[in-house]
Amino acid sequence: MIKFAIWIIAICEIVRAAQNAMQLMMIKCDAGRRENLYSEFIKSLSQTDREFVRRMLDEYEQQEADDA
């Protein structure tokens, strides 16, 4: 019975290690996009609300035109 419990614990630890490795890999692959989002957010802080909304609407219209 104890051997069975040890095997279950070992399997759970292997699955957990695989999940952690996948999560770290996803974070590493997404680093470029996160940096881009941070820089866009910082740029948006220097704009007025009107300028920010206008830029967002222009980008939305451009995406809609590209999709059509």
The 8 nearest C-alpha neighbors of each residue, nearest first, counted from 0:
[[1, 3, 2, 4, 5, 6, 7, 8],
 [0, 2, 4, 3, 5, 6, 7, 8],
 [3, 1, 5, 4, 0, 6, 7, 8],
 [2, 4, 6, 0, 1, 5, 7, 8],
 [3, 5, 1, 7, 6, 2, 8, 0],
 [4, 6, 8, 2, 7, 3, 9, 1],
 [5, 7, 9, 3, 4, 8, 10, 2],
 [8, 6, 4, 10, 5, 9, 11, 3],
 [7, 9, 5, 11, 6, 10, 12, 4],
 [10, 8, 6, 12, 11, 7, 5, 13],
 [9, 11, 13, 7, 12, 8, 6, 14],
 [10, 12, 8, 14, 9, 13, 15, 7],
 [13, 11, 15, 9, 10, 14, 16, 8],
 [12, 14, 16, 10, 15, 11, 17, 9],
 [15, 13, 17, 11, 12, 16, 18, 10],
 [14, 16, 12, 18, 13, 17, 11, 19],
 [17, 15, 13, 19, 18, 14, 12, 20],
 [18, 16, 20, 14, 15, 19, 21, 13],
 [17, 19, 15, 21, 16, 20, 22, 14],
 [18, 20, 22, 16, 17, 21, 23, 15],
 [21, 19, 17, 23, 22, 18, 16, 24],
 [22, 20, 24, 18, 19, 23, 25, 17],
 [21, 23, 19, 25, 24, 20, 18, 26],
 [24, 22, 26, 20, 25, 21, 19, 27],
 [23, 25, 21, 27, 22, 26, 20, 28],
 [26, 24, 22, 28, 23, 27, 29, 21],
 [25, 27, 23, 29, 24, 28, 22, 30],
 [26, 28, 24, 30, 25, 29, 23, 31],
 [29, 27, 25, 26, 30, 24, 31, 32],
 [28, 30, 26, 27, 32, 31, 25, 33],
 [31, 29, 33, 27, 32, 28, 34, 26],
 [32, 30, 34, 33, 29, 35, 28, 27],
 [31, 33, 35, 34, 30, 29, 36, 28],
 [32, 34, 36, 30, 35, 31, 37, 29],
 [35, 33, 37, 31, 36, 32, 38, 30],
 [34, 36, 32, 38, 33, 37, 39, 31],
 [37, 35, 33, 39, 34, 38, 40, 32],
 [36, 38, 34, 40, 35, 39, 33, 41],
 [37, 39, 41, 35, 40, 36, 42, 34],
 [40, 38, 42, 36, 41, 37, 43, 35],
 [39, 41, 43, 37, 38, 42, 36, 44],
 [40, 42, 38, 44, 43, 39, 37, 45],
 [43, 41, 39, 40, 44, 45, 38, 46],
 [42, 44, 40, 46, 45, 41, 39, 51],
 [45, 43, 41, 42, 46, 40, 47, 51],
 [44, 46, 43, 42, 47, 41, 51, 40],
 [47, 45, 43, 44, 50, 51, 48, 42],
 [46, 48, 50, 49, 51, 45, 44, 43],
 [47, 49, 51, 50, 52, 46, 53, 43],
 [48, 50, 52, 47, 51, 53, 46, 54],
 [51, 49, 53, 47, 48, 52, 46, 54],
 [50, 52, 48, 54, 53, 49, 46, 47],
 [53, 51, 55, 49, 54, 50, 56, 48],
 [52, 54, 50, 56, 55, 51, 49, 57],
 [55, 53, 57, 51, 52, 56, 50, 58],
 [56, 54, 52, 58, 57, 53, 59, 51],
 [55, 57, 59, 53, 58, 54, 52, 60],
 [58, 56, 54, 60, 59, 55, 53, 61],
 [57, 59, 61, 55, 56, 60, 54, 62],
 [60, 58, 56, 62, 61, 57, 55, 63],
 [61, 59, 63, 57, 62, 58, 56, 64],
 [60, 62, 58, 64, 59, 63, 65, 57],
 [63, 61, 65, 59, 64, 60, 66, 58],
 [62, 64, 60, 66, 61, 65, 59, 67],
 [65, 63, 61, 67, 62, 66, 60, 59],
 [64, 66, 62, 63, 67, 61, 60, 59],
 [67, 65, 63, 64, 62, 61, 60, 59],
 [66, 64, 65, 63, 62, 61, 60, 59]]
